[in-house]
Amino acid sequence: MRWLAEVHVTLKPGIADPEGQTVAGGLRSLGFETVSQVRAGKLMRVAFEADDHAAADAAVSAMCGRLLANPVMETASWDLRADQEPEKEDM
């Protein structure tokens, strides 16, 4: 069965986020004075095969632990869904 995972990777609290600070400063300079903080992150969409939901969830967890996120500095969360139709290459 084909699965689609949207993996969200963000820095852990307390880890400096220079990209987020730059974006926050840029937003304030554009007139959005109420912006107090921005935390930057990554979104990755992964399509893969697994037998069932439990196996798919375990696979995404392993992917995050081994490559997609640095467990020392980042946290990963994901949304997982079954996909019955092949996705186009514009993923």
N, C-alpha and C positions, 0 to 999 in steps of 0.2 A: 504494500500500500504506500502511496506517495503522501508525504507530509510536508507542510510548510511551517517554518518557524520564523518569527520575527524576534530577533534577539536585541535587547536594549542593554548597552554597556555604559555605565556611568562611573565617575570617580567616587570613591568612598568619601563620606563626610570627613573633613579635616585635611584632605589632600588638596594642595594648591591647584587651582584651575585657571591658568593664565589665558586660555582661549575664552572661557566664560567671562573673565574680568574684562577682556578686550571688547567682547560683544556687549556687555553691560555698559561700558563706557561709551561705545558707539551709539547705542540706543539712547542714552541720556543726552548725548550731543545732538541727536536728531530731534530732541524735544520730548522724549519719553522720560521725563524727570522722575516719575514714580518707580522706575525700575531700580530695585535695590540689589538684586543678585541674579546672575545667570550661571547655570552649570551646563557645560557642554558634554556631549556624549556621542555615542555611535549607534546607528541602527543597521543591522545586517539581516537580510532575508536569505534563508537557507532552505533549499528544496532537497529532499532526500527520501530514501525508502526505509521503511521499518514495518514489522509485522503488526504492531498494535500501538495504542496510545502510550502504554507503559514503556515499551521499547523505544518509541520515538522520544519520549521525555528523557529517558536515560541517555539516549544518544546526544541530545542537545546539551544536557548537563555535562557530558564528557567533552563535547566540542568546546564548550565555554571554559572548562577547567584546563584543557590542554592547549588551546590556541586563541579563542575569540576574546577572552578577558584575562587580564593579569590579576589573579586573586589577591595579591598583596595590596594593590592600589584601586582595583575596580570591582564593581558588583555587576552581575548579569542577571537579567530577568527575561522571560520569553513568553510569547503567545504561540500556541501550537494548534494547528488545525489540519484535519485530513483534507486532501485535495484529490478529487476524482478526475479532474481534467488536466491534461498537460499544460504547463504555463508557457507562455510565449517567451522568447529570448530577451524581452525588454525588462526582465526582472532586474 
